[in-house]
Amino acid sequence: MRWQKLNPDEYSPGVFGLEFIRDIKAAKWHGEYDVRGFRLRGWELMADCIENHPVSGKQMKHSEWWIWAAR
């Protein structure tokens, strides 16, 4: 997966069960296996099927699964 760093100030720490976010990144899910089984040591994860690109904000041609990782 190709991770893209995001601005931590734009995300709510409560979504990840954290008090604050130091780092946050997102990656498009590759489609293999179940997205809910993905783990990344040291990070809290969230997956969502979205219509807008998380970095550019532009609407994508179709919905895609993305994973957010925060710590």
N, C-alpha and C positions, 0 to 999 in steps of 0.2 A: 504494500500500500504506500501511496505517496502522501505524506502528512503535510498539511499547510498550517503554519502558525496563525493564530487569531489574537485579537485584542481582548485580554481578560476583562477589561472594564465593560464590555458589551454583553457579558453573560452573567446570569444569576448563579452564585455559588450553591444555593439551595437545591438547584436541579441535580447537582452531583453529590449532595449530602455534605458539602464543605462549608466552612465559615468564610473562607476567602479563596480566590483563585490566583495562583502565582503564574502558571502557564496553562495555555489551552491550545489544542490543535485539533484538526478535523481531517478525515480521509474518506474518500468514496469507498464503499464496501465493494469488494471484488466479486461478490456473488457466490463464492464457494461456501458450502456448509450454512449453518444458521448464524446469523449476525449476533444473536444473543449469547452464543458460546465464546465469543472473542474475548481474550484477556490480554492485558498489558501491565506488567509488573510495575507498581508504584504509581499508577494512574487510576482515577475514577472514570468510568466510561458511561456513555449514553449513546443509544442508536436511535435514528429517526428517519422516516421516509419523507423526503422534502421535495418541493417543487422549485425552490429558488436556490441558486448557488450560494453557499455559506460565506464565501469571500467576496465575490463581485456583487451579489444580490440580484443578478439577472435571472430571469425565469429560464429553466432548462426545458428541453423538448419533452421530457417525461420525468416522472418522479423517480428518485434514486435513493437508495439507502446510504446514509453517511454515519460515521462514528465520530463522536466528540470525546476527547480525552482531556481531563483536567487534573491538576494537582496543586 
